[in-house]
């Protein structure tokens, strides 16, 4: 794999992360617990979709094979996606979405902070813009974890159950593969394993304040970066890609 191919694959996987979680968040549109939160979740979804567009556009430029951001989003199969598995998990109930969002936001604030120092100027620019969004995302998701975790008996129970169900997917956030290490080695990407201590400090502090119990780390689930996904991704892509595949070449 050449350096250009490696850069393409690296940018593409970051675009996949953003697109799929943005799609999951968009599923809350008109389904939020009340109007203000409905709008807030939709706006966070738009931040992710905007990030995906910037990353896919750059990936298409690096690849230089005539593909567009739409081609990368709509015309690949499940095994061609390289997202972290936590992003493709179902929307679930509000507690599950908020728990997943907090765990991802705590990761993103560290990841994009490091990526903003990338030797690649375009990635550095995208990351710098993303950091500002991540600060807002983390502030609101952490607020919800504290409110629901230390809230009523029912809200606490749902948050603990969501945390127990999702926790195993967090190990993949900090498990670098060969491409991660290669890009970090040339100062373009991030060594994700180095982000884990800061993530743990923030997450553990928040869970303690929310009266939630941190699950054990004995069941890591990985595979997304290698194209091995949960059963949920196929259903997500069927909905996401339906219009473009039904009417090839459609332009809005």
N, C-alpha and C positions, 0 to 999 in steps of 0.2 A: 504494500500500500504506500503510495507516494504521500508527501506532506500535504499536497492539495486534497487528495482523497481523504486523508485523515481529518483535515479541517472540515471538509464537507460533512463527514459522518458525525463529527463532534457537534457542529452547529445544528445538524438535523435532529439529533437526539434531544437537544435543549428545546427545539421547536416542538417536538412531540410532547415533551413534558407540559409545556405551556398550553398547547392546543387541547389536550385531553382534559386537563383540570379545568380549563376555561369552559369546555363543553359541559362538564359535570356541574359546574357552578351555574351555568346558564339554564340548567334544568329546574332551578328554583324560581325562574321567572314566572310570575303569577301563582306561585305555590309557597311563597314565604309566609312565616307565621303572622306577619302584619305588613302593611304597605311599606313602611320605612325600611324594614329589613329586606323586603322583596327588592326594593330599588338598590339597596346597598350591595346585596349579593350579585345582582345583575351588573352593577358597576365594577365589582371585583372581577367578574367574568370577562368584561370588556377589556380590562387591563391585561388579563392573560391572553386573550385573543389578539390584542394589539402586539403583545410580546411575541406571540407565535408568528404573526405576519412578518415582523422585522427579522426574526431568525430564519424563517423559511425563505424570505426574499434573499437574504445573504447567502444561505445555503445554495440556492439556485444559481446565484452569481458565481460562487466558488466552483460549483460543479461544471458550469459553462457547457451544458448539453441541451440548452433550449427549453428546459423545464421551468415552470413558474411556481410561485407559492401555492397556487391552487392545485397544481399537479401533485405536489408533495403532500398536501393535506388530503386530497380526495381520491387519488389514484394509486394508493399503495394498500397492500393487504396487511392483515394482522402481523404476520411474521416479519414484515418489513419495518414495523414500528419499533423504536428503541427507547421508549419511555420507561421511567421507573414505575413499578407496578402500583405504587400507592396512588398515582394519579388516575388510574383507570377504574379504581374501585367504584361501585355504585354510589349514587348520591346518598341513599339511605335516609334516615330521619335527620332532623336538625342537629341533634347531638353528634351524630356520626359525621356529618359534613363539617361542623365546627371543630371537632377533634382532629380530623384529618387536616383541615385548613391550618390549625395552629401548629401542628407538627411540621407541616410543609413550610409554613411562613417562618418558623424558627430556623429551619434549614436554609431557606432562600436568602434571609438577611445576611447570613454568613457566606453563602456561596457567591451571590452576586457582588457582595463587598469585595471578595477576593478576585472575582472575574473582572471587576472594573479596573484592575491593575494589569490586565492582559496585555501582552506584547502585540496582539492583533488590535489595531485601532477601532475596527468596526465592532468587534465583540466587546471591547472596553466601553465604547459609547452605548451600546445596547444595555450592558450591565449597569452602567452608571444611571441610566434612566430607570432601570428596573429596581434599583436600590430604593429610590424614592417611593415607588409604589409599594415595595415590600415593607417599608416602615409603617405605612398606613395599614396594610393588610395585617401585619403582626399585632399592631396596637388593638385593632378591633377583634381579632380572633382570640387573643389572650384575654381581653376583657370578657368575652363570652364564656371562655373556659372557667374563669374565676366566678362569674355570676352563676353559671349552671352547676358547676362542681360543688360550690358551697351554698347552693340554693335550697330548693325543696328536696324532700326525700326522693321524689320521682325524678327530678332533674339530675340529682347526684347519681342515682342508680343508672340512668341512661348514659350519662357521661362516662362512668366507670366501665360500663359494658362496651361502649364504643372504643374506649382506650384499650381495653383488653383485646378486642377484635382486630384493631388496626396496628397495634404496636409492632408485631412481627415484621411488617412491611417497612418499618423505619430502618432496619439494618442495612437494606439495600442502598439507602442514601449515602452510606459511608463505606461502601465496598467498591473500590476502584477496579476497573478492568484494565486491560492492556492499553486501550485507547486513552482512558483517563490519565494513566501514568505517562504515556508518550506525550500528550499535549501539555501536561504539567511540567514535564521535563524540558520543554522548549519555551516555557513561560507564557504559553497561550491559554492553557486550561488550568484547572484547579485540582489539587490532590485532595479529594473529598474526605479521605480518612483524617486529614488534619483538622477538619471542621467539627468533628464529633465532640471533643471536650467542651467547647463553648456552647454547642447545641444542648448537651446534657445539662450543663449548669442552668441554662435558662428554663429548659423543660422541667427539670426536677424542682427548681424553685417555684415555678408556676403550679405544678401539680400539688406540691406541699401546701401552698396558699389556698388551693381549691379543694383541699381535703380529699384528693384523689391518690390512689396507690399506683405507683409505677409498676407495670408488669415486668416479668422476668425476660431476659434476653435469650432464652433457650430455644426459640423457634423462628429463626430468620427465614424469610421468604425472598428469594432473589430470582432473577432470570430476565427481567424486562430489557436490559441493555443487550442481551443476546437474542432478543426477539421471541422469548418464551413468555407467554402471557397467561392471564387468568381467562376464564370463560367469558368474562364480562366485556372484553375489548371488542370481540366480534359483533356483539349486539350494539355497542356504542358506535362502531364504524358503520354498521348497516344504516343507522339513523342519520349519522353525520354526512355520509357520502351519497345518500339515496338520490338526491336531485341531480348531482353532477353525473352520476353513473347512468341515470335514466335518460338524461339529455346531455350527451357528451359535448363538451366545448361550450356549454352554456355560459354566457356572460351576464352579470347583473346590470 
